[in-house]
């Protein structure tokens, strides 16, 4: 069976109740990936027995990596290190993909030589509405927009479960950060005219973006982590001082709005 040269990396921490739903959404892709790599990030209960049972119902090869609780960035890096695909697609253990996600994203990556792409995401699966998108290629095509680095001064352009990266050009995630690590990874790996947003919802979740009892549990913690990441990016020379000033200013404006909306 022909498969896309894509490795799916799924970090998992105490998410055995939702992991199978995520795996099913990969199994149900119209064009399947090369492999699925699950990284158990020190869950309280071992997930190996469940994964072994699921292998019988999932046709895609599954690799399970078990590690101590080091955080999602370290878990994703562990998956990247053993991935065999030319591209890597990230999925969280409580999210799902729509059936044509890999087919659409892989084709766009290949045709345009992009190094990183992301697409639309519905924070609640019930929000999914398949709206027609328009592209420069024609009225029935999906709109694809290249992204400048300055787009990231206004916030994170990509939600991790929507992202596909070219493995050979991707340096991975910074294990020092357990929050906003994805934002840092995108900016660290930024390539001019090689980043793009696919204007179509192809993934969904089942919880709010903030205010949930996970790594994004409070707005204040996310705010502090965002500022820490920006300072680190500036020190590392990945962003300029003007970029830093604009990003910090915009974040200061956004914070009270988020607190009113989420921090209840």
KAWORA-V292067 format. One record per backbone hydrogen bond with DSSP energy under -1.0 kcal/mol. CO is the residue of the C=O (numbers start at 1). NH is the residue of the N-H. Records with the same first field share a line. If there is no record, write none. Layout:
CO=NH ; NH
This chain:
4=6
5=87
6=34 ; 35
7=89
8=37
9=91
10=39
12=41
15=18 ; 19
18=22
19=23
20=24
21=25
22=26
23=27
24=28
26=29
32=4
35=8
36=63
37=10
38=65
39=12
40=42 ; 67
47=51
48=52
49=53
50=54
51=55
53=56
54=57
61=36
63=38
65=40
67=42
68=70
71=75
72=76
73=77
74=78
75=79
76=80
77=81
86=167
87=7
88=165
89=9
92=95
96=204
98=101
99=30
100=104
101=105
102=106
103=107
104=108
105=109
106=110
107=111
108=112
109=113 ; 114
115=166
116=196
117=164
118=198
120=202
122=205
124=127
125=128
129=131
135=138
138=135 ; 141
143=199
145=197
148=151
149=152
150=153
151=154
152=155
159=162
160=163
163=90
164=117
165=88
166=169
167=170
174=177
180=184
181=185
182=186
183=187
184=188
185=189
187=190
191=194
194=115 ; 116
195=147
196=118
197=145
198=200
200=120
202=98
203=122
204=96
205=125
212=214
214=217
216=211
218=222
219=223
220=224
221=225
222=226
223=227
224=228
225=229
226=230
227=231
228=232
229=233
230=234
231=235
232=236
233=238
234=237
240=244
241=245
242=246
243=247
244=248
245=249
246=250
247=251
248=252
249=253
250=254
251=255
254=258
255=259
256=260
257=261
258=262
262=264
